[in-house]
Amino acid sequence: MTVIGQLSSPVIYLICGGIVAFVAVVCVIFAVRAWRAGKAIGMDTAVLRRVVTSSASFSVLPAVSILLGVIALSGALGIPWPWLRLSVIGALHYETQVAQGAAEQVGIHLSGSEMTAPAFVTIALLMSVCIMWGMILNLFLNKKYTGRLSRSQGGGSSFGDEAMTAMFIGLVSVYLGSYLGQWISSGSVFTFAGSALPLLTALCAAVVMAVLTAAAEKWKLRWLEDFSLALSMLAGMACAALLGAVM
């Protein structure tokens, strides 16, 4: 059996599925306790049902993009591990970035054909260790940190808003800089070689995201905001598949 086959074996499914099931049970317990707490303070049942419905919709709709992340990573890491990471604590942008960076450091591309057992262990360990510090630091610094995030800066914005914007710009710059460097170092910058494919894919997804964002703001389509990330990712994937077949 190949490494990618082993990563999707019943044993791995059982291990990862058990963890996901445990987290799901904990979520159900907290939901039941929250319902009882609402009833205890006199909240109307109809209000509680609306809260449950709206919370479920705002949880399920954005999860479409998470599902796409599982699909994207499953080709290199199997299905169970990305499913576990993105179901419990992982974030789409974090998991893909760390997995790609770890794969590069062990000297392979993030693909099933090049994956080895030691490489997977390194990637999985790095994906887990790097993200757990947020939980650990929250135990000691959360109160002070949240107060700092909400503190108003110049122009009325908070430090949290500015920090998130700065981190997002930095993340985009790293990816685009890497793709641009690969394109330029490939030879002629005037030819759309395979190294230009990531840039064109990113451009396609960015255009779709901009159109969807503008439409949501103009026509007040709140539901479109929830689907914009998933739709832009689908557009980028379709663009990559189409251009990959042509180039």
C-alpha positions in Angstrom: 0.0 0.0 0.0 1.3 3.5 -0.9 1.8 6.2 1.8 -1.3 8.1 0.6 -3.3 4.9 0.8 -2.1 4.3 4.4 -3.1 7.9 5.3 -6.7 7.0 4.3 -6.7 3.6 5.9 -9.5 2.5 8.3 -7.2 2.9 11.3 -6.5 6.5 10.6 -10.2 7.1 10.0 -11.0 5.5 13.3 -8.4 7.6 15.2 -9.3 10.9 13.6 -13.1 10.2 13.6 -12.9 9.4 17.3 -11.4 12.8 18.1 -14.0 14.6 15.9 -16.8 12.6 17.5 -15.6 13.6 21.0 -15.5 17.3 20.0 -19.0 17.0 18.5 -20.3 15.5 21.8 -18.8 18.3 23.7 -20.4 20.8 21.4 -23.8 19.1 21.9 -23.3 19.2 25.7 -22.6 22.9 25.6 -25.5 23.6 23.3 -27.9 21.8 25.7 -26.5 23.7 28.7 -26.8 27.0 26.8 -30.4 26.2 26.0 -31.2 25.4 29.6 -29.4 28.6 30.7 -31.5 30.7 28.3 -34.7 29.1 29.7 -33.5 29.7 33.2 -33.2 33.5 32.7 -36.6 33.7 31.0 -35.8 33.7 27.3 -38.7 32.8 25.0 -38.5 29.5 23.2 -39.2 31.1 19.9 -36.2 33.4 20.4 -34.0 30.5 21.3 -35.1 28.6 18.2 -34.2 31.7 16.1 -30.8 31.8 17.7 -30.2 28.2 17.0 -31.3 28.5 13.4 -29.3 31.6 12.6 -26.2 30.1 14.4 -26.5 26.9 12.4 -26.8 28.7 9.1 -23.8 31.0 9.8 -21.8 27.9 10.8 -22.7 25.7 7.9 -22.5 28.1 5.0 -18.9 29.3 5.6 -18.0 25.7 6.2 -18.2 25.1 2.4 -14.8 26.7 2.0 -13.5 24.5 4.8 -14.7 21.5 2.9 -12.8 22.7 -0.2 -9.7 22.9 2.0 -10.1 19.3 3.1 -10.5 18.3 -0.6 -7.4 20.3 -1.6 -5.2 18.8 1.2 -6.6 15.2 0.8 -4.6 14.6 -2.3 -1.3 14.9 -0.3 -2.3 14.1 3.3 -5.2 11.7 2.9 -8.7 12.5 4.0 -8.8 11.8 7.7 -6.0 14.2 8.8 -7.2 17.3 7.0 -10.7 16.5 8.1 -9.5 16.4 11.7 -7.4 19.5 11.5 -10.1 21.6 9.8 -13.0 20.2 12.0 -11.5 20.9 15.4 -9.2 23.9 15.7 -7.4 24.4 12.4 -8.0 27.4 10.0 -8.1 27.0 6.3 -5.3 29.5 5.6 -3.2 28.3 8.4 -3.3 24.6 7.6 -2.5 25.0 3.9 0.3 27.4 4.5 2.0 25.3 7.2 1.6 22.1 5.3 3.1 23.7 2.2 6.0 25.2 4.2 6.7 22.0 6.0 6.7 20.0 2.8 9.2 22.4 1.2 11.5 22.1 4.2 11.6 18.3 4.0 12.3 18.6 0.3 9.1 17.5 -1.4 6.1 19.1 -3.1 2.8 18.9 -1.2 1.5 16.0 -3.4 0.5 12.4 -2.8 3.1 11.1 -5.3 6.0 12.5 -3.3 4.7 12.0 0.2 6.7 9.7 2.5 6.0 8.5 6.0 8.7 10.7 7.6 7.5 13.7 5.6 3.9 13.2 6.8 5.0 12.9 10.4 6.9 16.2 10.1 4.1 18.0 8.4 1.4 16.7 10.9 3.6 17.5 13.9 4.3 21.0 12.7 0.6 21.6 11.9 -0.3 20.5 15.4 2.5 22.1 17.5 2.4 25.5 15.8 -1.3 26.1 16.5 -1.6 24.9 20.1 0.2 27.9 21.5 -2.9 30.1 21.1 -4.8 27.8 23.5 -2.0 27.7 26.0 -1.3 31.4 26.0 -5.0 32.1 26.3 -4.9 30.5 29.7 -2.6 33.2 31.0 -2.8 36.2 28.7 -6.4 36.2 27.3 -7.9 38.9 29.5 -5.0 41.3 28.9 -4.9 40.5 25.2 -8.6 41.0 24.5 -8.5 44.3 26.3 -5.6 45.4 24.1 -7.4 44.2 20.9 -10.5 46.3 21.7 -8.6 49.4 22.6 -9.3 52.2 20.1 -6.6 53.5 17.8 -6.5 56.7 15.7 -9.5 57.1 13.5 -11.8 54.9 15.7 -10.4 51.6 14.6 -9.2 49.0 17.2 -5.8 47.4 17.4 -7.5 44.1 16.6 -8.8 45.4 13.3 -5.5 46.8 12.3 -3.5 43.7 13.4 -5.8 41.5 11.4 -5.5 43.7 8.3 -1.7 43.7 8.7 -1.5 40.0 9.1 -3.7 39.4 6.1 -1.7 41.7 3.9 1.5 40.0 5.0 0.1 36.6 4.2 -1.0 37.6 0.7 2.3 39.3 0.1 4.2 36.2 1.0 2.2 34.0 -1.4 2.2 36.4 -4.2 5.9 37.2 -3.8 6.7 33.5 -3.9 4.6 32.9 -7.0 6.1 36.0 -8.7 9.6 34.9 -7.9 9.0 31.5 -9.4 7.6 33.0 -12.5 10.5 35.5 -13.0 13.1 32.8 -12.2 11.6 30.4 -14.7 13.1 32.2 -17.6 11.1 34.7 -19.7 8.6 36.8 -17.9 6.8 37.3 -21.2 5.7 33.7 -21.6 2.9 32.1 -19.6 4.8 29.0 -18.5 3.6 26.7 -15.8 5.2 28.8 -13.1 2.7 31.6 -14.0 -0.3 29.3 -13.2 -0.4 30.2 -9.4 -0.4 33.9 -10.2 -3.2 33.6 -12.8 -5.2 31.4 -10.4 -4.8 34.0 -7.6 -5.8 36.7 -10.0 -8.9 34.9 -11.0 -10.0 34.2 -7.4 -9.3 37.8 -6.5 -11.5 39.1 -9.3 -14.3 36.8 -8.4 -14.0 37.8 -4.7 -14.0 41.5 -5.6 -17.2 41.1 -7.7 -19.0 39.1 -5.1 -18.0 41.6 -2.3 -19.2 44.5 -4.4 -22.5 42.8 -5.3 -23.1 41.9 -1.6 -22.5 45.5 -0.5 -24.6 47.1 -3.3 -27.6 44.8 -3.0 -27.3 44.1 0.7 -26.9 40.3 0.1 -25.8 39.1 3.5 -25.9 35.4 2.4 -23.5 36.2 -0.5 -20.9 37.3 2.0 -21.0 33.8 3.6 -20.5 32.1 0.2 -18.0 34.6 -1.3 -14.9 32.7 0.0 -16.1 29.3 -1.2 -17.2 30.6 -4.6 -13.9 32.5 -5.1 -12.0 29.3 -4.2 -14.1 27.3 -6.7 -13.5 29.9 -9.4 -9.8 29.7 -8.7 -9.7 25.9 -8.9 -11.7 26.0 -12.1 -9.3 28.6 -13.5 -6.3 26.5 -12.5 -7.8 23.4 -14.1 -8.7 25.2 -17.3 -5.4 27.0 -17.7 -3.4 23.9 -16.7 -5.0 22.0 -19.6 -4.3 24.9 -22.1 -0.8 26.0 -21.0 
